[in-house]
Amino acid sequence: MLNTVIAIFKGSQQAQSAIEEIREGSLANSKISLMVLTEFLHQDEFREEIASELAYSPRELNLDQLNAWLVQAPPIDVPNLGEVLVAGPLASELMHQAQGRGFVDVLQSYGLSEIRAHHYEHEMRTGHWFVLIQTNHDKINKLGNTLRSYGGRDIEKWNTEIDHPIYPNG
């Protein structure tokens, strides 16, 4: 059975570095997802906003910093969140939800409680990068520690068979 590990990052560089190490260490294989609201895609660690009308060339909405090793979906409009860019298996889940179901519903299908799913939805709205990874139970603590070492916060481990996080947290 796969367990789910979730983390929030302040910016793309932290998330990318963590995912690269997880990928290189074979801690999750192809079960890595990353999500950000499109309006926050081009902010850096200092929360600068880039005015697209002042840019010399149009900025593409993509997760190109992931070097094409996470499969990205086109921008998706998610109820209660808005337009997001998603890479990994979470993209398929969001694209194939019944109309009116959104991010909270998808997170609950991974085993999260409704309260914690709403918390992560709020974090997304405030500009954070969301990482969701599924892995085997024997790798879960190392995975959590890796996410934390790159600046991940609100790290929680979930299992679909219980209604609370698996502790200790990484």
DRENPA-3360 file (N, C-alpha, C; in nm, 2 decimals, always signed):
BEGIN
1 = MLNTVIAI = +0.08/-0.12/+0.00/+0.00/+0.00/+0.00/+0.09/+0.12/+0.00 ~ +0.05/+0.22/-0.08/+0.12/+0.35/-0.09/+0.07/+0.44/+0.02 ~ +0.17/+0.52/+0.08/+0.13/+0.63/+0.17/+0.16/+0.76/+0.09 ~ +0.09/+0.86/+0.14/+0.10/+0.99/+0.08/+0.17/+1.09/+0.17 ~ +0.27/+1.16/+0.11/+0.34/+1.26/+0.19/+0.31/+1.40/+0.12 ~ +0.28/+1.50/+0.20/+0.24/+1.63/+0.14/+0.33/+1.73/+0.21 ~ +0.37/+1.83/+0.13/+0.45/+1.94/+0.18/+0.42/+2.07/+0.10 ~ +0.44/+2.18/+0.17/+0.42/+2.31/+0.11/+0.56/+2.38/+0.10;
9 = FKGSQQAQ = +0.59/+2.45/-0.01/+0.71/+2.52/-0.03/+0.68/+2.67/-0.06 ~ +0.78/+2.75/-0.02/+0.76/+2.90/-0.05/+0.79/+2.93/-0.19 ~ +0.87/+2.86/-0.26/+0.90/+2.89/-0.40/+0.95/+2.77/-0.48 ~ +0.97/+2.80/-0.61/+1.00/+2.69/-0.70/+1.13/+2.63/-0.68 ~ +1.23/+2.71/-0.64/+1.37/+2.65/-0.63/+1.37/+2.54/-0.51 ~ +1.31/+2.57/-0.40/+1.30/+2.48/-0.29/+1.23/+2.35/-0.34 ~ +1.12/+2.36/-0.40/+1.04/+2.25/-0.44/+1.12/+2.17/-0.55 ~ +1.18/+2.23/-0.64/+1.26/+2.16/-0.75/+1.37/+2.09/-0.69;
17 = SAIEEIRE = +1.45/+2.15/-0.60/+1.56/+2.08/-0.54/+1.52/+1.96/-0.46 ~ +1.41/+1.97/-0.38/+1.36/+1.85/-0.31/+1.32/+1.74/-0.40 ~ +1.25/+1.78/-0.50/+1.20/+1.67/-0.60/+1.31/+1.61/-0.67 ~ +1.41/+1.68/-0.71/+1.53/+1.63/-0.78/+1.60/+1.52/-0.69 ~ +1.62/+1.56/-0.56/+1.68/+1.46/-0.47/+1.60/+1.34/-0.45 ~ +1.47/+1.36/-0.44/+1.38/+1.24/-0.42/+1.38/+1.15/-0.54 ~ +1.38/+1.21/-0.65/+1.38/+1.14/-0.78/+1.51/+1.06/-0.79 ~ +1.62/+1.13/-0.77/+1.76/+1.07/-0.78/+1.77/+0.95/-0.68;
25 = GSLANSKI = +1.71/+0.97/-0.56/+1.73/+0.87/-0.46/+1.62/+0.76/-0.47 ~ +1.54/+0.76/-0.57/+1.44/+0.66/-0.60/+1.35/+0.64/-0.48 ~ +1.31/+0.75/-0.42/+1.22/+0.75/-0.30/+1.07/+0.74/-0.34 ~ +1.04/+0.78/-0.47/+0.90/+0.79/-0.50/+0.87/+0.75/-0.65 ~ +0.97/+0.73/-0.73/+0.96/+0.70/-0.87/+0.87/+0.79/-0.94 ~ +0.76/+0.75/-1.00/+0.67/+0.83/-1.08/+0.55/+0.88/-1.01 ~ +0.55/+0.87/-0.88/+0.43/+0.92/-0.80/+0.45/+1.05/-0.74 ~ +0.52/+1.15/-0.81/+0.54/+1.28/-0.76/+0.46/+1.38/-0.83;
33 = SLMVLTEF = +0.39/+1.47/-0.75/+0.30/+1.57/-0.81/+0.34/+1.71/-0.75 ~ +0.33/+1.81/-0.84/+0.36/+1.95/-0.80/+0.25/+2.04/-0.85 ~ +0.21/+2.13/-0.77/+0.10/+2.22/-0.82/+0.12/+2.36/-0.77 ~ +0.09/+2.46/-0.85/+0.10/+2.60/-0.81/-0.01/+2.68/-0.89 ~ -0.06/+2.78/-0.83/-0.16/+2.87/-0.90/-0.08/+2.94/-1.01 ~ -0.14/+2.96/-1.13/-0.06/+3.02/-1.24/-0.02/+3.17/-1.20 ~ -0.10/+3.23/-1.12/-0.07/+3.37/-1.09/+0.05/+3.38/-1.00 ~ +0.10/+3.27/-0.94/+0.21/+3.27/-0.86/+0.33/+3.20/-0.92;
41 = LHQDEFRE = +0.32/+3.15/-1.04/+0.42/+3.07/-1.10/+0.55/+3.14/-1.11 ~ +0.56/+3.27/-1.15/+0.68/+3.34/-1.17/+0.73/+3.42/-1.06 ~ +0.68/+3.40/-0.94/+0.73/+3.47/-0.82/+0.86/+3.39/-0.78 ~ +0.95/+3.47/-0.72/+1.07/+3.40/-0.67/+1.06/+3.39/-0.52 ~ +1.17/+3.36/-0.46/+1.17/+3.34/-0.31/+1.14/+3.47/-0.24 ~ +1.15/+3.59/-0.30/+1.12/+3.71/-0.23/+0.98/+3.76/-0.26 ~ +0.90/+3.68/-0.32/+0.76/+3.72/-0.35/+0.75/+3.84/-0.44 ~ +0.84/+3.85/-0.54/+0.83/+3.96/-0.64/+0.72/+3.92/-0.74;
49 = EIASELAY = +0.64/+4.01/-0.78/+0.54/+3.99/-0.88/+0.60/+4.04/-1.01 ~ +0.58/+3.97/-1.12/+0.64/+4.01/-1.25/+0.52/+4.05/-1.33 ~ +0.52/+4.18/-1.37/+0.41/+4.23/-1.45/+0.44/+4.19/-1.60 ~ +0.35/+4.10/-1.65/+0.37/+4.05/-1.78/+0.36/+4.16/-1.89 ~ +0.29/+4.26/-1.86/+0.28/+4.37/-1.96/+0.41/+4.45/-1.97 ~ +0.50/+4.44/-1.88/+0.63/+4.50/-1.88/+0.74/+4.41/-1.93 ~ +0.72/+4.29/-1.95/+0.82/+4.19/-1.99/+0.84/+4.21/-2.14 ~ +0.97/+4.19/-2.18/+1.00/+4.21/-2.33/+0.95/+4.10/-2.41;
57 = SPRELNLD = +0.93/+3.98/-2.35/+0.88/+3.87/-2.43/+0.78/+3.80/-2.34 ~ +0.68/+3.74/-2.40/+0.57/+3.67/-2.32/+0.63/+3.56/-2.24 ~ +0.58/+3.54/-2.12/+0.63/+3.43/-2.04/+0.53/+3.31/-2.06 ~ +0.59/+3.20/-2.08/+0.50/+3.08/-2.10/+0.46/+3.03/-1.96 ~ +0.34/+2.98/-1.96/+0.29/+2.92/-1.83/+0.33/+2.77/-1.83 ~ +0.45/+2.74/-1.78/+0.49/+2.60/-1.77/+0.58/+2.58/-1.65 ~ +0.61/+2.46/-1.62/+0.69/+2.42/-1.51/+0.83/+2.38/-1.57 ~ +0.88/+2.46/-1.66/+1.00/+2.42/-1.73/+1.12/+2.40/-1.64;
65 = QLNAWLVQ = +1.12/+2.45/-1.52/+1.23/+2.43/-1.43/+1.24/+2.29/-1.39 ~ +1.14/+2.21/-1.42/+1.14/+2.07/-1.38/+1.21/+1.98/-1.48 ~ +1.26/+2.04/-1.58/+1.34/+1.97/-1.69/+1.26/+1.85/-1.75 ~ +1.14/+1.86/-1.76/+1.05/+1.77/-1.83/+1.05/+1.63/-1.77 ~ +1.09/+1.61/-1.65/+1.08/+1.48/-1.59/+0.95/+1.46/-1.50 ~ +0.87/+1.56/-1.50/+0.73/+1.55/-1.44/+0.64/+1.59/-1.56 ~ +0.54/+1.50/-1.58/+0.45/+1.53/-1.69/+0.35/+1.63/-1.65 ~ +0.34/+1.74/-1.72/+0.26/+1.85/-1.69/+0.13/+1.86/-1.77;
73 = APPIDVPN = +0.02/+1.89/-1.71/-0.11/+1.91/-1.78/-0.11/+2.06/-1.82 ~ -0.20/+2.09/-1.92/-0.22/+2.23/-1.95/-0.29/+2.30/-1.83 ~ -0.29/+2.43/-1.82/-0.36/+2.49/-1.71/-0.50/+2.44/-1.69 ~ -0.53/+2.42/-1.56/-0.66/+2.36/-1.52/-0.73/+2.46/-1.43 ~ -0.86/+2.48/-1.45/-0.94/+2.57/-1.37/-1.00/+2.48/-1.26 ~ -0.96/+2.50/-1.13/-1.00/+2.42/-1.02/-1.10/+2.50/-0.94 ~ -1.22/+2.44/-0.91/-1.31/+2.51/-0.83/-1.25/+2.55/-0.69 ~ -1.28/+2.67/-0.65/-1.24/+2.73/-0.52/-1.09/+2.77/-0.52;
81 = LGEVLVAG = -1.02/+2.75/-0.63/-0.88/+2.79/-0.64/-0.85/+2.88/-0.76 ~ -0.90/+2.84/-0.87/-0.87/+2.92/-0.99/-0.78/+2.83/-1.08 ~ -0.71/+2.90/-1.17/-0.62/+2.83/-1.27/-0.49/+2.79/-1.21 ~ -0.46/+2.66/-1.22/-0.34/+2.60/-1.17/-0.26/+2.53/-1.27 ~ -0.13/+2.52/-1.25/-0.05/+2.43/-1.33/-0.01/+2.31/-1.24 ~ -0.03/+2.19/-1.29/-0.01/+2.07/-1.21/+0.08/+1.98/-1.30 ~ +0.17/+1.91/-1.23/+0.26/+1.81/-1.29/+0.25/+1.68/-1.21 ~ +0.25/+1.57/-1.27/+0.24/+1.44/-1.20/+0.10/+1.38/-1.20;
89 = PLASELMH = +0.08/+1.27/-1.12/-0.05/+1.21/-1.12/-0.16/+1.29/-1.06 ~ -0.13/+1.39/-0.98/-0.24/+1.48/-0.93/-0.31/+1.55/-1.05 ~ -0.24/+1.58/-1.15/-0.30/+1.64/-1.27/-0.42/+1.56/-1.33 ~ -0.39/+1.43/-1.34/-0.50/+1.35/-1.39/-0.62/+1.34/-1.30 ~ -0.59/+1.34/-1.17/-0.70/+1.34/-1.07/-0.78/+1.46/-1.08 ~ -0.72/+1.58/-1.09/-0.79/+1.70/-1.10/-0.87/+1.72/-1.23 ~ -0.81/+1.67/-1.34/-0.87/+1.68/-1.47/-1.00/+1.59/-1.49 ~ -1.00/+1.48/-1.41/-1.11/+1.39/-1.43/-1.21/+1.38/-1.31;
97 = QAQGRGFV = -1.21/+1.49/-1.24/-1.31/+1.50/-1.13/-1.44/+1.54/-1.19 ~ -1.55/+1.49/-1.12/-1.68/+1.53/-1.16/-1.70/+1.68/-1.14 ~ -1.78/+1.74/-1.22/-1.80/+1.89/-1.22/-1.84/+1.93/-1.08 ~ -1.77/+2.04/-1.03/-1.80/+2.09/-0.90/-1.71/+2.04/-0.79 ~ -1.65/+1.93/-0.82/-1.55/+1.87/-0.72/-1.42/+1.94/-0.74 ~ -1.34/+1.96/-0.64/-1.22/+2.03/-0.65/-1.10/+1.97/-0.58 ~ -1.01/+2.06/-0.54/-0.88/+2.02/-0.48/-0.91/+1.94/-0.35 ~ -1.00/+1.99/-0.27/-1.02/+1.93/-0.14/-1.07/+1.78/-0.16;
105 = DVLQSYGL = -1.16/+1.77/-0.25/-1.21/+1.63/-0.28/-1.10/+1.54/-0.33 ~ -1.01/+1.59/-0.41/-0.90/+1.50/-0.46/-0.81/+1.47/-0.34 ~ -0.78/+1.56/-0.26/-0.69/+1.53/-0.14/-0.76/+1.43/-0.05 ~ -0.89/+1.44/-0.03/-0.95/+1.34/+0.05/-0.94/+1.20/-0.01 ~ -0.93/+1.19/-0.14/-0.92/+1.06/-0.20/-0.78/+1.00/-0.17 ~ -0.68/+1.08/-0.13/-0.55/+1.03/-0.09/-0.55/+1.00/+0.05 ~ -0.66/+1.02/+0.13/-0.66/+0.99/+0.27/-0.66/+1.11/+0.36 ~ -0.65/+1.23/+0.31/-0.65/+1.34/+0.40/-0.79/+1.37/+0.46;
113 = SEIRAHHY = -0.79/+1.43/+0.58/-0.91/+1.47/+0.64/-0.96/+1.59/+0.57 ~ -1.09/+1.62/+0.58/-1.14/+1.74/+0.51/-1.08/+1.87/+0.57 ~ -1.05/+1.87/+0.70/-0.99/+1.99/+0.76/-0.86/+2.02/+0.71 ~ -0.77/+1.91/+0.70/-0.64/+1.93/+0.65/-0.64/+1.96/+0.50 ~ -0.73/+1.90/+0.42/-0.74/+1.93/+0.28/-0.77/+2.08/+0.26 ~ -0.86/+2.14/+0.34/-0.90/+2.28/+0.33/-0.77/+2.37/+0.37 ~ -0.69/+2.32/+0.47/-0.57/+2.39/+0.50/-0.48/+2.40/+0.38 ~ -0.46/+2.29/+0.31/-0.37/+2.29/+0.20/-0.43/+2.38/+0.08;
121 = EHEMRTGH = -0.56/+2.38/+0.07/-0.62/+2.46/-0.03/-0.59/+2.61/+0.00 ~ -0.60/+2.65/+0.13/-0.57/+2.78/+0.17/-0.42/+2.82/+0.14 ~ -0.33/+2.72/+0.17/-0.19/+2.75/+0.14/-0.17/+2.77/-0.01 ~ -0.24/+2.70/-0.09/-0.23/+2.72/-0.24/-0.28/+2.86/-0.28 ~ -0.39/+2.91/-0.22/-0.44/+3.04/-0.25/-0.34/+3.15/-0.21 ~ -0.26/+3.12/-0.11/-0.16/+3.23/-0.06/-0.03/+3.22/-0.14 ~ -0.02/+3.14/-0.24/+0.10/+3.14/-0.33/+0.20/+3.04/-0.30 ~ +0.17/+2.94/-0.23/+0.27/+2.84/-0.20/+0.27/+2.73/-0.31;
129 = WFVLIQTN = +0.38/+2.66/-0.32/+0.39/+2.54/-0.41/+0.35/+2.42/-0.33 ~ +0.27/+2.34/-0.39/+0.22/+2.22/-0.32/+0.28/+2.09/-0.38 ~ +0.33/+2.01/-0.30/+0.40/+1.88/-0.34/+0.32/+1.77/-0.28 ~ +0.28/+1.67/-0.36/+0.22/+1.55/-0.31/+0.29/+1.43/-0.37 ~ +0.34/+1.34/-0.28/+0.42/+1.22/-0.33/+0.36/+1.10/-0.26 ~ +0.35/+0.99/-0.34/+0.31/+0.86/-0.29/+0.43/+0.77/-0.29 ~ +0.45/+0.70/-0.18/+0.57/+0.61/-0.17/+0.53/+0.49/-0.08 ~ +0.62/+0.39/-0.08/+0.61/+0.28/+0.01/+0.63/+0.32/+0.15;
137 = HDKINKLG = +0.57/+0.24/+0.24/+0.59/+0.27/+0.39/+0.73/+0.28/+0.43 ~ +0.82/+0.19/+0.38/+0.96/+0.19/+0.43/+1.04/+0.31/+0.38 ~ +0.99/+0.39/+0.29/+1.06/+0.51/+0.24/+1.00/+0.64/+0.30 ~ +0.89/+0.63/+0.37/+0.81/+0.75/+0.40/+0.89/+0.85/+0.49 ~ +0.96/+0.80/+0.59/+1.04/+0.89/+0.68/+1.15/+0.96/+0.61 ~ +1.23/+0.88/+0.53/+1.33/+0.95/+0.45/+1.28/+1.05/+0.36 ~ +1.17/+1.02/+0.30/+1.10/+1.12/+0.21/+1.06/+1.25/+0.28 ~ +1.00/+1.23/+0.40/+0.96/+1.35/+0.48/+1.08/+1.43/+0.52;
145 = NTLRSYGG = +1.19/+1.36/+0.56/+1.31/+1.43/+0.60/+1.38/+1.51/+0.49 ~ +1.37/+1.45/+0.37/+1.42/+1.52/+0.25/+1.34/+1.64/+0.22 ~ +1.21/+1.63/+0.22/+1.13/+1.75/+0.20/+1.16/+1.86/+0.30 ~ +1.17/+1.82/+0.42/+1.20/+1.92/+0.53/+1.34/+1.99/+0.51 ~ +1.44/+1.91/+0.47/+1.57/+1.96/+0.45/+1.58/+2.07/+0.34 ~ +1.49/+2.07/+0.25/+1.48/+2.17/+0.14/+1.38/+2.28/+0.17 ~ +1.34/+2.29/+0.29/+1.25/+2.40/+0.32/+1.10/+2.37/+0.32 ~ +1.06/+2.24/+0.30/+0.92/+2.20/+0.30/+0.86/+2.22/+0.44;
153 = RDIEKWNT = +0.74/+2.27/+0.45/+0.67/+2.28/+0.58/+0.54/+2.22/+0.57 ~ +0.47/+2.21/+0.68/+0.34/+2.15/+0.69/+0.35/+2.01/+0.63 ~ +0.45/+1.94/+0.65/+0.47/+1.80/+0.60/+0.39/+1.71/+0.68 ~ +0.31/+1.63/+0.61/+0.22/+1.53/+0.67/+0.22/+1.41/+0.59 ~ +0.21/+1.30/+0.66/+0.21/+1.16/+0.59/+0.07/+1.11/+0.62 ~ +0.00/+1.06/+0.51/-0.13/+1.01/+0.52/-0.14/+0.87/+0.45 ~ -0.24/+0.80/+0.50/-0.28/+0.67/+0.45/-0.43/+0.67/+0.42 ~ -0.47/+0.60/+0.32/-0.62/+0.60/+0.29/-0.70/+0.53/+0.39;
161 = EIDHPIYP = -0.64/+0.44/+0.47/-0.71/+0.36/+0.57/-0.73/+0.42/+0.70 ~ -0.67/+0.54/+0.73/-0.69/+0.60/+0.86/-0.73/+0.75/+0.83 ~ -0.79/+0.81/+0.93/-0.84/+0.95/+0.91/-0.76/+1.05/+0.98 ~ -0.63/+1.03/+1.00/-0.54/+1.13/+1.06/-0.40/+1.10/+1.01 ~ -0.31/+1.20/+1.02/-0.18/+1.18/+0.97/-0.10/+1.07/+1.04 ~ -0.01/+1.01/+0.97/+0.08/+0.91/+1.03/+0.20/+0.99/+1.10 ~ +0.22/+0.97/+1.22/+0.33/+1.04/+1.29/+0.43/+0.94/+1.34 ~ +0.56/+0.98/+1.36/+0.61/+1.11/+1.37/+0.62/+1.17/+1.23;
169 = NG = +0.62/+1.30/+1.23/+0.64/+1.38/+1.10/+0.78/+1.39/+1.06 ~ +0.83/+1.29/+0.98/+0.96/+1.29/+0.92/+1.06/+1.30/+1.02;
% end
